[in-house]
Amino acid sequence: MGTIPKEIGLCLSGGAARGAYHLGVLKALGELGIGVRAISGSSIGAAIGVGYACGNAPEAMLAFFKSRAFRKSIAWNFWGGSVWKIDATHPIFEGFFQGYTRLEDLPLPLYVSVCDLQKGEAVYAQRGDLRQLLEATCALAPFFPFRSITGRWYGDGGFVDNLPLHPLKQSDLPLVAVNLHPRVKHEGSGGLLRRALFLCWHANVHIQEKEATWLITSPELSRFSLFSFSSLDVLMEMGYVACLETFDKLASGNAV
């Protein structure tokens, strides 16, 4: 029989609306008494990591993402070079950030994966303005616009590292990786742009998955749209159950 860890490092992949799955994982970890001592994340994974580090409970974050106010913070941006734009200055984000403005001031070590578009490489930010960094890591063009910070342009962290375990490896913590893009044959079907995005995400995730102590994912995730908010409750429950099952197998000695 294995021993359930008391503390972990947690890596949360990008995956847009599928991010509610991460909330279920966080809820289960809390019930199991497993403390999260460091977080890394890309795109929605980074956003949820920030929200958790700011002190938001998983259930509160679910309510946040389901709220009409959050949806109003996402506006059409046809003339700005993308389909939508998130207004991180919207009043609803005040409650989400709970008074924090800088990444380095958060109570937990947190790494935000962004893509430096000029260098074409991953950057794991540990310092900086929270709103700017979240806009950058969620800058999945052509859906959301790229973000300029201090004269450099950044895009969605998933372009180069959608499961950013690398910055957590320096710790002595066992690592849990949560991947919102499971490998299934039909994932990425339905259009060339959609398939190109999934190929990009999958290509930079496989090696990272193998380096995690435990991987949490579900094949059923592939059935859920990246840009639909209609299944957030279902996704959160999926993540909750998957996390409980992972550590139940560990406790019973059936973990792989």
Solvent accessible surface area in square Angstrom, and as a share of the most:
residue,aa,sasa,rsa
1,M,195,0.87
2,G,29,0.28
3,T,117,0.68
4,I,57,0.29
5,P,19,0.12
6,K,172,0.73
7,E,71,0.32
8,I,0,0.00
9,G,0,0.00
10,L,0,0.00
11,C,0,0.00
12,L,0,0.00
13,S,0,0.00
14,G,1,0.01
15,G,3,0.03
16,A,28,0.22
17,A,9,0.07
18,R,0,0.00
19,G,1,0.01
20,A,7,0.05
21,Y,0,0.00
22,H,0,0.00
23,L,1,0.00
24,G,0,0.00
25,V,0,0.00
26,L,5,0.02
27,K,62,0.26
28,A,0,0.00
29,L,2,0.01
30,G,56,0.54
31,E,105,0.47
32,L,58,0.29
33,G,57,0.55
34,I,6,0.03
35,G,15,0.14
36,V,5,0.03
37,R,110,0.40
38,A,8,0.06
39,I,1,0.00
40,S,0,0.00
41,G,0,0.00
42,S,0,0.00
43,S,12,0.08
44,I,26,0.13
45,G,0,0.00
46,A,1,0.00
47,A,11,0.09
48,I,1,0.00
49,G,0,0.00
50,V,0,0.00
51,G,0,0.00
52,Y,61,0.23
53,A,5,0.04
54,C,7,0.04
55,G,57,0.55
56,N,16,0.08
57,A,49,0.38
58,P,15,0.10
59,E,88,0.40
60,A,52,0.41
61,M,1,0.00
62,L,22,0.11
63,A,62,0.48
64,F,23,0.09
65,F,19,0.08
66,K,85,0.36
67,S,32,0.21
68,R,187,0.68
69,A,38,0.29
70,F,15,0.06
71,R,117,0.43
72,K,141,0.60
73,S,1,0.01
74,I,39,0.20
75,A,53,0.41
76,W,168,0.59
77,N,25,0.13
78,F,137,0.57
79,W,255,0.89
80,G,47,0.45
81,G,67,0.64
82,S,9,0.06
83,V,41,0.24
84,W,57,0.20
85,K,105,0.45
86,I,39,0.20
87,D,61,0.32
88,A,6,0.05
89,T,103,0.60
90,H,41,0.18
91,P,101,0.64
92,I,35,0.18
93,F,15,0.06
94,E,103,0.46
95,G,51,0.49
96,F,8,0.04
97,F,4,0.02
98,Q,91,0.40
99,G,69,0.67
100,Y,65,0.25
101,T,84,0.49
102,R,89,0.33
103,L,5,0.02
104,E,59,0.27
105,D,85,0.44
106,L,14,0.07
107,P,89,0.56
108,L,34,0.17
109,P,73,0.46
110,L,8,0.04
111,Y,21,0.08
112,V,0,0.00
113,S,1,0.00
114,V,2,0.01
115,C,7,0.04
116,D,5,0.02
117,L,61,0.31
118,Q,105,0.47
119,K,130,0.55
120,G,50,0.48
121,E,83,0.37
122,A,29,0.22
123,V,51,0.29
124,Y,55,0.21
125,A,12,0.10
126,Q,103,0.46
127,R,162,0.59
128,G,14,0.13
129,D,45,0.23
130,L,1,0.01
131,R,56,0.20
132,Q,60,0.26
133,L,15,0.07
134,L,18,0.09
135,E,40,0.18
136,A,0,0.00
137,T,0,0.00
138,C,23,0.14
139,A,1,0.01
140,L,11,0.05
141,A,24,0.19
142,P,56,0.35
143,F,33,0.14
144,F,29,0.12
145,P,36,0.23
146,F,78,0.33
147,R,67,0.24
148,S,36,0.23
149,I,26,0.13
150,T,135,0.79
151,G,62,0.59
152,R,79,0.29
153,W,123,0.43
154,Y,30,0.11
155,G,0,0.00
156,D,2,0.01
157,G,0,0.00
158,G,0,0.00
159,F,52,0.22
160,V,46,0.27
161,D,8,0.04
162,N,0,0.00
163,L,0,0.00
164,P,0,0.00
165,L,0,0.00
166,H,105,0.47
167,P,9,0.05
168,L,2,0.01
169,K,88,0.37
170,Q,135,0.60
171,S,40,0.26
172,D,150,0.78
173,L,39,0.19
174,P,42,0.27
175,L,14,0.07
176,V,0,0.00
177,A,0,0.00
178,V,0,0.00
179,N,1,0.01
180,L,0,0.00
181,H,1,0.00
182,P,6,0.04
183,R,165,0.60
184,V,40,0.23
185,K,206,0.87
186,H,104,0.46
187,E,6,0.03
188,G,0,0.00
189,S,62,0.40
190,G,76,0.73
191,G,44,0.42
192,L,161,0.80
193,L,93,0.46
194,R,80,0.29
195,R,105,0.38
196,A,55,0.43
197,L,17,0.08
198,F,2,0.01
199,L,94,0.47
200,C,44,0.26
201,W,9,0.03
202,H,20,0.09
203,A,78,0.60
204,N,36,0.18
205,V,1,0.01
206,H,49,0.22
207,I,125,0.63
208,Q,22,0.10
209,E,36,0.16
210,K,173,0.73
211,E,83,0.37
212,A,16,0.12
213,T,72,0.42
214,W,37,0.13
215,L,69,0.34
216,I,2,0.01
217,T,44,0.25
218,S,13,0.08
219,P,84,0.53
220,E,80,0.36
221,L,0,0.00
222,S,8,0.05
223,R,160,0.58
224,F,23,0.10
225,S,56,0.36
226,L,7,0.03
227,F,69,0.29
228,S,40,0.26
229,F,62,0.26
230,S,100,0.64
231,S,30,0.19
232,L,7,0.03
233,D,76,0.39
234,V,80,0.46
235,L,2,0.01
236,M,13,0.06
237,E,95,0.43
238,M,34,0.15
239,G,0,0.00
240,Y,41,0.15
241,V,60,0.35
242,A,14,0.11
243,C,0,0.00
244,L,54,0.27
245,E,92,0.41
246,T,24,0.14
247,F,1,0.00
248,D,92,0.48
249,K,108,0.46
250,L,22,0.11
251,A,29,0.23
252,S,55,0.35
253,G,44,0.42
254,N,104,0.53
255,A,41,0.32
256,V,198,1.14
